[in-house]
Amino acid sequence: MFNQKFPSEKIAITAADGRKLSARWWHGANAFERSVVFIPAFAAPQAYLQCFAAYLAQQGWGVMTFDYRGIGASKDDLLDSFVTLDDWVNLDIVAAISEVKRRTGAHFLGAIAHSVGGQLLGQSPVRQSIDGALFISSQRGIPKLFQGMARLRIQYAYTVFPILIRMLGYLPISKFTLPQPCPSKALLQWMRWGQTGIFTDANGINVEHRFADYKSPLITLTISDDYDYATAAAVEALASLYVGATVHHQVIIPQDYGLERIGHFGFFHRRAPQKLWFQVEGWLKQLVLEADMTKSQSL
């Protein structure tokens, strides 16, 4: 029986520039053998990941979740106005991966990226140092990859959000914007990625070549009813940048697990069926096996 209260430790991790980030660590029984770091969605505090993280820990995995700077418990009102996605890419993700390496020296250290997490990982310096990655609804935010109301919502965001930020200096929280606050520079950079269809750093330099440096196994999950945030076309568009990886595509259909819908965040809900999580953990174990084969072939 799954124990949602599997013990975890609330910790602070320190990025290379000295910024403290809120994180949580689950020390599963086999953490020294296999551990994972969750790379969360945009403007989504790490708490939404905790049930699936606890499930994996109960199955023996070491698990780390964290909040990007400017998000959730990693907010700092004095510093967040300077935060860009470059900070998340080059500092925050690196700090989380480094902390798990320090704690475990795990034989297999992987990443579970949700939504924008898959966009950030391919640009981060750690892309060459992890053993495998599982992407859940990780996509590109280019409007043409969406249909109907989903496309209109994206175009609305790309048009209205910058106006609000210029007027107010920040994006207000509302049902018409985002449910959580987010650093304005990071938000504007993310919108440029979708509008231009090109991943660029904060200075506007194209960084798409970085994705090809990722050489480890990669499994991408498309959730069939995730029409609003991660269509199959949007997921495949991101995966296509990982040209150096062995990529496996999997599709999750809610009805196969007794659900009417899953959507973009439903996978992580505490009421998600364990059959679904068991299946996904099986894919994680597949990554471990593939990583072991890759390592043995390189010897």
C-alpha positions in Angstrom: 0.0 0.0 0.0 1.4 3.4 -1.0 2.2 5.7 2.0 1.7 9.3 1.0 3.6 10.3 4.2 6.8 8.6 3.3 9.4 10.6 5.3 11.1 13.5 3.6 13.5 16.2 4.6 12.9 19.9 3.9 16.3 21.4 2.9 17.9 24.4 1.4 20.4 24.0 -1.5 22.8 26.7 -2.5 23.4 27.7 -6.1 26.8 28.8 -7.4 26.0 32.5 -7.0 25.0 31.9 -3.3 21.3 32.0 -3.8 19.4 29.7 -1.4 16.7 27.5 -2.9 13.9 25.6 -1.1 14.1 21.8 -1.8 12.8 18.5 -0.4 14.7 15.2 -0.3 13.3 11.7 0.0 16.0 9.1 0.8 14.6 5.9 -0.6 16.2 2.6 0.3 18.1 2.4 -2.9 19.1 6.0 -3.3 22.8 5.2 -3.7 21.9 3.0 -6.6 19.2 5.2 -8.3 18.1 8.7 -7.7 16.1 11.3 -9.6 15.7 15.1 -9.6 12.4 16.6 -10.5 12.6 19.7 -12.8 9.2 21.4 -12.3 6.8 23.2 -14.6 6.7 27.0 -15.1 5.7 29.0 -12.1 4.6 25.8 -10.2 5.8 25.4 -6.6 7.3 22.0 -6.0 4.5 20.9 -3.6 2.5 19.5 -6.6 5.2 16.9 -7.1 5.3 15.5 -3.6 2.8 12.6 -3.9 4.6 11.0 -6.9 7.9 11.8 -5.3 6.9 10.0 -2.2 5.6 7.0 -4.3 9.0 6.7 -6.0 10.8 7.0 -2.7 8.7 4.2 -1.3 9.8 2.1 -4.3 13.5 2.8 -3.3 14.4 5.8 -5.3 16.2 8.8 -3.9 14.1 11.8 -4.9 14.8 15.6 -4.9 12.2 18.3 -5.7 13.0 22.1 -5.6 11.6 25.5 -6.3 13.3 27.7 -8.9 14.4 31.1 -7.6 11.4 33.4 -7.7 9.0 30.5 -7.3 7.2 29.1 -4.2 9.4 29.0 -1.2 12.4 30.2 -3.2 11.0 33.7 -3.6 13.0 36.7 -2.6 11.3 40.1 -3.1 14.6 41.9 -3.2 16.2 39.7 -5.8 13.5 38.3 -8.0 13.2 41.3 -10.3 16.6 40.3 -11.8 15.8 36.6 -12.3 15.8 35.2 -15.9 15.5 31.7 -17.2 19.2 31.6 -17.6 19.4 31.5 -13.8 17.1 28.5 -13.7 19.1 26.8 -16.5 22.6 27.5 -15.4 22.3 27.8 -11.6 19.2 26.3 -10.1 19.0 23.0 -11.9 22.7 22.5 -11.5 22.4 23.1 -7.8 19.7 20.4 -7.4 21.6 17.8 -9.4 24.9 18.6 -7.6 23.2 18.2 -4.2 21.9 14.7 -5.1 25.3 13.8 -6.3 26.8 15.0 -3.1 24.3 13.1 -1.0 24.3 9.8 -2.8 26.9 9.5 -5.6 24.1 7.4 -7.2 25.1 4.9 -9.8 22.1 6.2 -11.8 21.2 9.9 -11.5 18.2 10.9 -13.7 15.9 13.8 -14.2 12.1 13.8 -14.3 11.1 17.0 -16.2 7.6 18.2 -16.3 6.4 20.8 -18.9 9.0 23.6 -19.2 11.4 21.4 -17.3 12.3 19.6 -20.5 13.0 22.9 -22.2 15.4 23.9 -19.5 17.2 20.7 -19.1 18.4 20.6 -22.7 20.1 24.0 -22.2 21.6 23.3 -18.7 25.2 22.4 -18.1 24.0 19.2 -16.4 22.6 17.9 -19.7 25.9 16.0 -20.2 26.2 14.6 -16.7 22.9 12.9 -16.0 22.3 9.2 -16.9 18.7 9.4 -18.3 15.6 11.6 -18.4 11.9 11.1 -18.3 9.8 14.0 -19.7 6.1 14.3 -18.7 4.2 16.7 -21.0 7.4 18.6 -21.9 6.7 20.6 -25.0 7.4 23.7 -27.1 5.0 26.7 -26.6 4.8 27.6 -30.3 1.1 28.6 -31.1 0.9 26.6 -34.4 1.5 23.4 -32.5 -1.9 23.9 -30.8 -5.5 24.0 -32.0 -8.7 25.9 -31.2 -9.1 27.5 -27.8 -5.7 26.3 -26.7 -4.0 28.3 -29.5 -6.1 31.3 -28.7 -5.2 31.1 -25.0 -1.5 31.0 -25.9 -1.8 33.9 -28.3 -3.7 35.9 -25.7 -0.9 35.3 -23.2 1.8 36.3 -25.6 -0.1 39.5 -26.4 -1.6 40.6 -23.1 1.0 39.5 -20.5 3.8 41.7 -21.8 1.4 44.7 -21.8 0.5 44.1 -18.2 4.1 43.6 -17.2 5.1 46.9 -18.9 2.2 48.7 -17.2 2.5 47.3 -13.7 6.1 46.0 -13.5 4.8 42.5 -12.9 2.1 40.0 -14.0 -0.8 40.1 -11.5 -2.2 36.7 -10.3 -5.7 36.0 -11.6 -7.8 33.5 -13.5 -6.9 35.4 -16.7 -3.1 35.2 -16.1 -1.2 32.7 -13.9 -2.2 31.2 -10.6 1.2 31.9 -9.0 3.6 34.8 -9.2 6.6 34.5 -11.5 9.7 36.8 -12.1 8.8 39.1 -15.0 12.1 38.7 -16.9 11.8 35.0 -16.8 8.2 35.2 -18.0 9.1 37.5 -20.9 12.0 35.3 -21.9 9.7 32.2 -21.9 7.2 34.0 -24.0 9.9 35.0 -26.5 10.7 31.3 -26.9 7.1 30.6 -27.9 6.7 33.7 -30.1 9.9 33.3 -32.1 10.1 29.5 -32.0 13.7 29.7 -31.0 15.4 29.0 -27.6 17.6 32.0 -26.8 19.4 33.1 -23.6 18.6 36.4 -21.8 20.8 38.3 -24.3 18.9 36.9 -27.3 21.6 34.4 -28.4 20.3 31.2 -30.0 21.1 28.2 -27.7 19.3 25.4 -29.5 22.5 23.7 -30.4 22.9 22.8 -26.7 20.2 20.2 -26.9 22.2 18.0 -29.2 24.8 17.6 -26.4 22.4 15.4 -24.4 23.5 11.8 -25.2 21.7 9.7 -22.6 18.4 7.8 -23.0 15.3 9.9 -23.0 11.6 8.9 -22.6 9.0 11.4 -23.5 5.4 11.0 -22.3 2.4 12.5 -24.1 -0.8 12.6 -22.2 -3.5 12.2 -24.9 -6.0 14.7 -23.4 -3.4 17.5 -22.6 -4.7 19.7 -25.4 -4.2 23.0 -23.6 -0.5 22.8 -22.7 1.3 19.8 -24.3 -0.2 18.4 -27.5 1.5 15.5 -29.2 2.9 17.9 -31.8 4.3 20.2 -29.2 5.9 17.3 -27.3 7.4 15.9 -30.5 8.7 19.3 -31.5 10.7 19.5 -28.2 11.9 15.9 -28.5 13.2 16.6 -32.0 15.9 18.9 -30.6 17.5 16.0 -28.6 19.2 14.7 -31.7 22.0 13.1 -29.8 19.7 11.0 -27.6 17.9 7.7 -28.0 14.4 8.9 -27.6 11.4 6.7 -26.8 7.9 8.2 -27.1 5.1 6.9 -24.9 1.4 7.9 -24.9 -0.7 7.9 -21.7 -4.4 7.5 -22.4 -6.6 8.3 -19.4 -9.2 5.6 -20.1 -6.5 2.9 -19.9 -6.2 3.8 -16.2 -9.9 4.2 -15.4 -9.8 8.0 -15.7 -11.9 10.4 -17.8 -9.1 12.9 -18.0 -5.6 13.6 -16.8 -4.6 16.9 -18.4 -1.4 18.7 -17.7 -1.2 18.3 -13.9 -3.5 15.4 -13.2 -0.7 12.8 -13.4 0.8 14.2 -10.1 -2.5 14.3 -8.2 -2.7 12.3 -5.0 -5.7 10.5 -6.4 -3.9 9.4 -9.5 -4.2 5.6 -9.8 -1.1 3.6 -8.7 -1.4 1.6 -11.9 -0.4 4.7 -13.8 2.6 5.5 -11.5 3.7 1.8 -11.6 3.8 2.0 -15.4 5.8 5.2 -15.3 8.2 3.8 -12.7 8.7 0.9 -15.1 9.8 3.3 -17.8 12.2 4.9 -15.3 13.7 1.4 -14.6 14.1 1.0 -18.4 16.2 4.2 -18.4 18.4 2.7 -15.7 18.9 -0.5 -17.9 19.7 1.6 -21.0 22.1 3.8 -19.1 23.9 0.7 -17.8 24.2 -0.7 -21.3 25.6 2.7 -22.6 28.2 2.8 -19.8 29.3 -0.8 -20.4 29.7 -0.2 -24.1 31.9 2.8 -23.5 34.3 0.9 -21.3 
